[in-house]
Amino acid sequence: MEFINAIPLIGPIIGSVVPFLLVLGIVVFVHEYGHYIVGRWCGIGAETFSIGFGKELFGWNDKRGTRWRIAALPLGGYVKFVGDADASSSGVDKAALAGMSADKRARSFPEAALWRRALTVAAGPMANFLLTITIFAVSAIALGMPDERPAIGEVTEVGAGVTDLRPGDVVLAVNGTPVADFAAFVTAASAPGADRHSLTVDRFGDRMTIETTPIIPARASRVIAGLAADKGGMLPGDVMIAAGGAPVSSFADVQAAVMAAGASPLVITVRRADGDVALTLTPEMNPVPLPDGSVEMRAMIGVSGDPLVLSGLRTPGPFEAVGIGAARTWSVVTNTFSYLGMIIEGEADASGLGGPVRIASMSGDAAQSGIGALIGMIALISTSIGLINLFPVPVLDGGHLVFYAIEAVRGKPMSARVAEAATGIGLALVIALMAFVTWNDIAGL
């Protein structure tokens, strides 16, 4: 990917477009295949399985008579079942049904039992959620989960020669206060306002006291392109020594200064090999997920810091891994709803909502970070696609499920006129949302 991005003008475009097509293609295929396979299990025939819209680029027919196609506009896909009037399954092709044989008509979507239609429609979003759970579960097994014990698993490159902690050390207390787990140790040993911390450590049976600098130092390990730090001239590797005129030694010191500044300009002094440089940055307010599933707006400058040490890793079993995957997927869902709630209540703006351009940019960044980040991007987009499709808006899967719920209560489908009117409104809402998020994307360039 580095080679592609090195090509002037064309490189950066390909470097974003190719990962974008890969991410969206996988997510759309899984969504539509969920519809297709459950429909098939329910005895419903599919005429077309399309990745993309518009003109067909290439395709083939399988032995069941389904046309599998790749189309020119790669922003979605559809499965057109037997008897559907269009790709969204929002209407019935009465003329086609009238001319069908009894056997084919029995395999049509409109003639299927209500529960079969509902399962087929719900299967698309469910397939997206299953993909996300699987990705998170496999990642937990392949990469391991952090050991919750306050035990040192690795001294990082940043910590080499800086801390006297060693792999295998178990931290018992920080500044005389016992710590129960690794997170508590890192938080206590990185607390703002202190440049040294006293650690009580068990080193293979020997208890000793170690003095250390903050576990997460005030060093910019990564600077996110396009955000405040990058715009202000901060570079990866910069060591921040002052923020807002006050000295800083831990990353928590910097975070406290940024939060205090809010959206006002903040002067941060960094130390480089060729001397100290004062940078003026203007933090930006962004939504941050909280452990309880809520979201709050925080001032950020777009830098991250690496700790001096990392915890050990453990490999979860298959059942635990699935639970971890489900919990992470649910966290993405709840954080999304929390953010949308803040927008509705006026506590956050909608600039965080992104469309195709932003997804392409994020996919390119993820590809640059490695295959793990790209797979994680697929999981997040898959959850978002599944969630959006469950919204009770006609044209979307959630809208169809609402129609079926009404049909179950009434004992008969909604009238064609009402269904067509609702579908038109739903289509208008979807188009308006796409226009809004695309405008957000362009404004953020």
C-alpha positions in Angstrom: 0.0 0.0 0.0 3.0 2.3 0.6 4.0 1.8 -3.0 0.6 2.7 -4.3 0.4 5.9 -2.1 3.8 7.0 -3.4 2.4 7.4 -6.9 1.8 11.2 -7.4 -1.9 12.2 -7.5 -3.2 8.7 -8.4 -1.6 6.9 -5.5 -3.5 8.5 -2.6 -6.8 8.0 -4.5 -6.1 4.3 -5.1 -4.8 4.0 -1.6 -8.3 5.0 -0.3 -10.5 3.6 -3.0 -9.2 0.0 -3.1 -9.6 -0.5 0.7 -13.0 1.2 0.6 -14.2 -1.1 -2.1 -12.8 -4.1 -0.2 -14.5 -3.0 3.1 -17.8 -2.1 1.5 -17.8 -5.1 -0.8 -17.4 -7.6 2.0 -20.0 -5.9 4.2 -22.6 -5.6 1.4 -22.0 -9.2 0.3 -22.5 -10.6 3.8 -25.7 -8.5 4.3 -27.2 -9.5 1.0 -26.1 -13.1 1.4 -27.9 -13.2 4.7 -31.1 -12.3 2.8 -30.4 -14.7 0.0 -29.5 -17.8 2.1 -32.3 -17.5 4.6 -34.7 -16.8 1.7 -33.5 -20.0 0.1 -34.0 -22.0 3.3 -37.5 -20.6 3.4 -38.2 -21.8 -0.1 -38.1 -18.4 -1.7 -36.4 -18.2 -5.1 -33.9 -15.4 -6.0 -33.7 -13.9 -9.5 -30.8 -11.6 -9.0 -28.0 -11.2 -6.4 -26.2 -7.9 -7.1 -23.2 -6.2 -5.5 -23.6 -2.6 -6.6 -26.2 -0.8 -8.6 -26.6 0.2 -12.2 -25.0 -1.3 -15.2 -23.7 -4.9 -14.9 -19.9 -5.1 -15.3 -19.9 -8.9 -15.2 -22.0 -11.8 -13.9 -23.1 -15.4 -14.2 -26.1 -17.6 -13.7 -26.1 -20.5 -11.2 -27.9 -23.8 -11.5 -30.9 -22.4 -9.5 -31.4 -19.6 -12.1 -30.1 -16.8 -9.9 -28.1 -14.1 -11.7 -25.0 -13.1 -9.7 -23.7 -9.8 -10.8 -21.2 -7.0 -10.1 -22.5 -3.6 -11.0 -20.9 -0.3 -11.7 -22.0 1.7 -8.7 -20.5 0.0 -5.6 -22.5 1.8 -2.9 -24.7 -1.2 -1.8 -26.4 -4.2 -3.3 -29.6 -6.1 -3.4 -31.3 -9.5 -3.8 -34.3 -9.5 -6.1 -36.6 -12.4 -5.2 -39.1 -14.0 -7.5 -42.2 -11.8 -7.7 -40.5 -8.6 -6.5 -41.4 -5.5 -8.5 -38.0 -4.0 -7.8 -34.7 -4.5 -6.0 -36.0 -3.2 -2.7 -38.8 -5.8 -2.4 -41.1 -2.9 -1.8 -43.8 -4.0 -4.3 -45.3 -7.0 -6.1 -44.9 -7.7 -9.8 -48.5 -8.7 -10.3 -48.1 -9.2 -14.0 -45.1 -11.5 -13.5 -46.9 -13.5 -10.9 -50.0 -13.9 -13.1 -47.8 -15.5 -15.8 -45.9 -17.8 -13.5 -46.3 -21.5 -13.2 -47.8 -22.8 -10.0 -44.4 -24.2 -8.9 -42.6 -20.9 -9.5 -45.4 -18.9 -7.9 -45.0 -21.0 -4.8 -41.4 -19.9 -4.6 -42.2 -16.2 -4.9 -41.6 -13.7 -2.2 -45.1 -12.2 -2.1 -46.7 -15.7 -1.8 -44.4 -16.8 1.1 -45.8 -17.0 4.6 -45.5 -13.9 6.7 -42.9 -15.4 9.0 -40.8 -16.6 6.1 -40.7 -13.1 4.6 -39.9 -11.5 8.0 -37.0 -14.0 8.6 -35.6 -13.3 5.1 -35.7 -9.6 5.6 -34.2 -9.7 9.1 -31.5 -12.0 8.0 -29.5 -9.2 6.2 -28.8 -7.1 9.3 -28.4 -10.2 11.5 -25.7 -11.4 9.1 -23.9 -8.1 9.5 -24.0 -8.5 13.3 -22.8 -12.1 13.1 -19.9 -10.9 10.9 -18.8 -8.3 13.5 -19.2 -10.8 16.4 -17.1 -13.3 14.4 -14.3 -10.8 13.6 -14.1 -9.6 17.3 -14.2 -13.2 18.5 -11.5 -14.5 16.1 -9.4 -11.4 16.9 -9.6 -12.1 20.6 -8.4 -15.7 20.1 -5.7 -14.8 17.5 -4.3 -11.7 19.2 -5.1 -12.6 22.8 -6.9 -10.6 25.5 -5.0 -8.4 28.0 -4.4 -10.1 31.3 -6.3 -8.2 33.9 -3.7 -8.9 36.6 -1.3 -5.9 37.3 1.5 -8.0 35.8 4.1 -6.7 33.3 4.0 -8.6 30.0 6.3 -6.4 27.9 8.5 -3.3 28.2 7.8 -1.3 25.0 10.2 0.5 22.8 9.2 3.7 24.5 9.9 2.2 27.9 13.3 0.7 27.0 15.9 2.4 29.1 13.3 4.6 30.8 11.7 2.3 33.4 13.2 -0.4 35.6 10.1 -2.6 35.4 10.7 -6.0 33.8 8.4 -8.6 32.2 7.0 -10.8 34.9 6.9 -8.1 37.6 3.6 -7.9 39.5 2.7 -4.4 40.7 1.2 -4.5 44.2 0.8 -0.8 44.9 1.4 2.6 43.4 2.5 5.4 45.8 1.4 3.1 48.7 -2.1 2.4 47.4 -2.8 -1.2 46.4 -3.9 -1.8 42.8 -6.3 -4.6 41.9 -5.7 -4.9 38.1 -3.5 -3.6 35.3 -5.8 -0.8 34.3 -5.8 0.5 37.9 -2.0 0.4 37.9 -1.7 2.3 34.7 -4.2 5.0 35.8 -2.5 5.5 39.2 1.0 5.5 37.7 0.0 8.1 35.0 -2.0 10.4 37.2 -1.6 14.1 36.4 0.5 16.3 38.5 3.3 13.9 39.3 6.6 13.3 37.4 7.6 10.3 39.5 5.7 7.3 41.0 6.7 4.8 43.7 5.8 1.2 42.8 5.7 -1.8 45.2 6.6 -4.8 43.0 6.7 -8.5 43.4 9.6 -9.8 41.2 9.4 -13.6 41.2 8.9 -13.7 44.9 11.1 -10.8 45.9 9.3 -7.6 47.0 11.0 -4.3 46.1 10.2 -0.6 45.5 10.8 0.9 42.1 10.7 4.6 41.2 9.4 5.3 37.7 8.3 8.1 35.4 4.6 8.2 34.4 3.7 4.9 32.7 2.1 6.9 29.8 4.5 9.7 29.2 3.7 13.0 27.5 5.0 11.8 24.2 3.1 12.0 20.9 3.4 8.5 19.6 0.9 9.1 16.8 -0.5 12.3 15.3 -3.8 11.9 13.5 -3.8 13.6 10.1 -6.2 16.5 9.7 -6.8 17.1 13.4 -5.6 19.9 15.6 -2.2 18.6 16.5 -1.4 17.8 12.9 -2.6 21.2 11.8 -0.6 22.9 14.5 2.7 21.2 13.4 3.1 18.4 16.0 5.1 15.4 14.8 5.2 11.8 16.0 7.9 11.5 18.6 7.5 15.0 20.0 7.9 15.1 23.8 5.4 17.6 25.3 7.0 19.5 28.2 4.4 22.2 28.8 0.8 22.9 28.0 -1.0 26.2 28.6 2.2 27.5 30.3 2.3 24.6 32.9 4.9 21.8 32.8 3.6 18.4 31.9 5.2 15.0 32.4 2.4 12.5 31.7 -0.1 12.1 28.9 -2.8 12.7 31.5 -1.3 16.1 32.2 -1.7 17.0 28.5 -5.3 15.6 28.4 -6.2 17.7 31.5 -4.8 20.9 29.8 -6.7 20.1 26.6 -10.0 19.6 28.4 -9.5 22.8 30.4 -8.9 24.7 27.1 -12.0 23.3 25.5 -12.3 24.7 22.0 -9.9 27.6 22.7 -6.4 27.8 21.4 -3.8 26.1 23.5 0.0 26.5 23.4 1.9 23.3 23.8 5.7 23.3 24.0 7.4 20.2 22.5 11.0 19.0 22.8 12.8 17.8 19.7 16.4 16.9 18.9 17.0 20.4 17.6 15.4 22.2 20.4 12.1 23.2 22.0 9.2 24.5 19.8 6.0 26.2 21.0 2.9 25.1 19.0 -0.5 26.7 19.0 -3.3 24.2 18.7 -7.1 24.6 18.7 -8.7 21.5 20.2 -11.8 20.1 18.5 -14.9 18.7 20.3 -15.5 15.0 19.6 -17.8 12.3 20.9 -16.1 9.8 23.2 -17.7 6.4 24.2 -17.9 5.8 28.0 -17.7 2.4 29.8 -21.4 2.6 30.6 -22.4 2.9 27.0 -23.1 6.6 27.0 -21.1 9.2 25.0 -19.8 12.6 26.0 -18.2 15.4 24.1 -14.5 16.0 24.8 -11.9 18.4 23.6 -9.2 16.6 21.6 -6.1 17.5 19.6 -5.6 14.2 17.8 -2.6 12.6 19.4 -2.1 9.3 21.3 0.6 8.1 23.6 2.2 4.7 24.1 2.8 3.3 27.6 6.2 2.2 28.9 4.9 -1.3 29.5 2.1 -3.6 28.4 0.1 -6.2 30.2 0.5 -9.9 29.5 -1.9 -11.7 27.2 -4.2 -14.6 27.6 -6.1 -16.7 25.0 -9.8 -16.9 25.7 -11.7 -20.1 24.9 -14.2 -20.2 22.0 -17.3 -19.6 24.1 -15.7 -16.7 26.0 -14.4 -15.3 22.7 -18.0 -15.3 21.3 -19.1 -13.5 24.4 -16.4 -10.9 24.0 -17.4 -10.5 20.3 -21.0 -10.0 21.2 -20.2 -7.6 24.0 -18.0 -5.5 21.7 -20.6 -5.5 19.0 -23.3 -4.4 21.5 -20.9 -1.6 22.7 -20.7 -0.3 19.1 -24.5 -0.3 18.9 -25.1 1.4 22.3 -22.4 4.1 21.6 -24.1 4.8 18.2 -27.5 5.4 19.9 -25.9 7.5 22.6 -24.3 9.7 20.0 -27.5 10.0 18.0 -29.3 10.9 21.2 -26.9 13.7 22.0 -27.4 15.1 18.5 -31.2 15.1 19.0 -30.9 16.7 22.4 -28.5 19.4 21.1 -25.5 18.2 23.2 -23.4 17.3 20.1 -23.4 18.4 16.5 -23.8 16.0 13.6 -20.4 16.6 12.1 -19.4 13.1 13.3 -21.8 11.5 10.9 -19.9 10.4 7.8 -20.7 9.0 4.4 -18.9 7.3 1.6 -16.0 9.8 1.4 -15.2 9.5 5.0 -15.5 5.7 5.0 -13.1 5.7 2.0 -10.6 7.9 3.9 -10.9 5.8 7.1 -10.5 2.6 5.1 -7.3 4.0 3.5 -6.0 4.9 6.9 -6.9 1.5 8.3 -5.1 -0.2 5.4 -2.0 1.8 6.1 -2.1 0.7 9.7 -2.1 -3.0 8.8 -4.5 -5.9 8.1 -5.7 -5.9 11.7 -6.9 -2.3 11.5 -8.6 -3.0 8.2 -10.4 -6.0 9.5 -11.5 -3.9 12.5 -12.8 -1.4 10.1 -14.9 -4.1 8.4 -16.4 -5.0 11.8 -17.4 -1.4 12.6 -18.9 -0.7 9.1 -20.7 -4.1 9.2 -22.3 -3.1 12.5 -23.3 0.3 11.2 -24.8 -1.2 8.0 -26.8 -3.7 10.1 -28.0 -1.1 12.5 -29.0 1.4 9.9 -31.0 -1.2 8.0 -33.0 -2.0 11.1 -34.3 1.6 11.4 -38.1 1.6 10.9 -37.9 3.5 7.6 -39.7 2.2 4.5 -37.2 1.0 1.9 -34.9 -0.2 4.6 -35.2 -3.7 6.2 -36.6 -2.2 9.4 -39.4 -0.6 7.4 -40.4 -3.9 5.8 -40.5 -5.5 9.3 -42.8 -2.7 10.5 -45.1 -3.4 7.5 -45.1 -7.1 8.4 -45.9 -6.4 12.0 -48.9 -4.3 10.8 -49.9 -7.1 8.5 -49.7 -9.6 11.4 -52.0 -7.4 13.5 -54.5 -6.6 10.7 -54.5 -10.1 9.2 -53.8 -8.6 5.8 -51.2 -6.5 4.1 -51.3 -2.7 4.0 -53.1 -1.2 1.1 -50.9 -0.7 -2.0 -51.5 3.1 -1.9 -50.4 3.5 1.7 -47.4 1.2 1.1 -46.3 3.2 -2.0 -46.7 6.5 -0.2 -44.7 5.3 2.9 -42.0 3.9 0.5 -41.7 7.2 -1.2 -41.3 9.1 2.1 -38.8 6.5 3.2 -36.8 6.9 0.0 -36.8 10.6 0.4 -35.5 10.3 3.9 -32.7 8.0 2.8 -31.7 10.3 0.0 -31.7 13.3 2.3 -29.5 11.4 4.8 -27.1 10.4 2.1 -26.9 14.0 0.9 -26.3 15.3 4.5 -23.5 12.8 5.3 -21.8 13.4 1.9 -22.0 17.2 2.6 -20.4 16.5 6.0 -17.6 14.5 4.2 -16.9 17.3 1.8 -17.0 20.0 4.5 -14.4 17.9 6.5 -11.9 17.7 3.6 
